[in-house]
Amino acid sequence: VGSGIAASLVPWRSGHAGPPEREGSAGRQARGGVDWRKVAAQFSFAPGLTYLNSGSEGSLPRRLQEQFSAALKRWSASPSFAFFSDPELDQAQKINRARLADFVRAPAGDVVITDNTTMGLAMVLMGLTFSRGDEVLTTEHEHYALLSPLNVLAQRQGVSIKKIPLPSPAPSVDALVEGFRRAISPRTRALCFSHVNWTTGLQMPIAEICALARSKGILSVVDGAHGLGMIDLDLRAWGCDFYACPGHKWFNGPPATGLLYIRDARSNPWRLVPVISEGSLLLSDTLTVADALQMRGSTNGPAFVTLARTADFADAIGKRVIEERIGRLADEVKGKAVTRWGQGCLFSPHLDADKRLRSGLSAFVPSADPSAAYDAAFVSRVADRLLTKHRIWVRTTMFPAPAGSPGPQINTLRVSTNIFNGGDDIDRLFRAIDEATAT
Ligand SMILES: Cc1ncc(COP(=O)(O)O)c(C=O)c1O
């Protein structure tokens, strides 16, 4: 499939890339010596498109597009050899799993390559055994990828799903952990929550919540849709039992790729059974539940090996450097929104809140009028105008409003700032919002 991606990225770290594109905290020449213009040049967005929606889909860099095509050609040349015997393309995926496990700081055998977050969450929630009356604790800010399998558990097995509210903006790490602690009952079997909420971009204190679960003998399932590629993941140390994430969002891997982390897959403490697998009859000391979940008939080996190469791409820049860059860009978005429309417009954690709660997602209403947040049509109109007139992709989100609010749900624009974005994209966004809200 070729190699040398990491080597080809080394020049990006050079300090001789010329002047920053624009001054300011989110200029292209960031700390760490990375020339962000060269990083952005690796992406092949349509001319004139400003892409601020990595929370839905990222984009595959050119080098990795080439690697993907090369892998597809190799598969096409001898498909059965590829499936049974090619160590990078074969069904077991041991080499790619080990590379990706290393990237998320997990033991090699504890990672399964999946198609997306949705698949990983369903593998866990459909593969665990619940009893009627068991309780699962989740939040009011979850995505349908988690709510859907929870709904199946409720309907089919009589599991009670309890949703705790999350104030927006969130107060503190301690308050969030306390919210879970208070809601736990003797029937609680699982805590299921997003690492970063798709609605407001609140980053949950994953290590603290998982430690709480562990201390009570409760299992933890994390929806990591906005983790991989945005945050420097340390899955083993954080102590979650299951973590499902995509390769195709912030990480900029190929479409329809993802990872599922299973803590201690070999001893399998929660007795997960492998659904969507050819391997449940083969489980043994040498074939773990993670290995069995990798055996799913034909899978997209060319995409999976490219996903492993995406880890090389990110490592060549630096995981911590990427996390800081994304955080700085997002802080610039939040700061600009508050400057224009006041503190009340921002539903993401504020800049004066604990930094650990913030993420690369920024959710705000482009208006100083507090009632605008309840006007779904207004927020959609602005998003549509940004796309159709200015070719800027953002998305809208919605989530339950607190009791006593003027409407049932809050509506926001959601902006994702990834490694291919820069301060100039943010300037363009706010100029376009000004135009879109002027009429
Ligand atoms: C929080 C969250 N979970 C799950 C998903 C679904 O992700 P995937 O496409 O990887 O299944 C999304 C998609 O936007 C999301 O925001």
The ligand as a Gaussian input file, in Angstrom:
#p B3LYP/6-31G(d) Opt

LIG

0 1
 C      -22.509000      12.347000      19.346000
 C      -22.642000      11.548000      18.081000
 N      -22.739000      10.221000      18.170000
 C      -22.828000       9.436000      17.078000
 C      -22.856000       9.974000      15.822000
 C      -22.931000       9.057000      14.634000
 O      -21.620000       8.929000      14.137000
 P      -21.231000       7.869000      13.043000
 O      -21.520000       8.474000      11.722000
 O      -19.753000       7.665000      13.257000
 O      -21.991000       6.624000      13.310000
 C      -22.778000      11.355000      15.658000
 C      -22.812000      11.947000      14.292000
 O      -22.822000      13.086000      14.054000
 C      -22.657000      12.169000      16.822000
 O      -22.567000      13.502000      16.732000

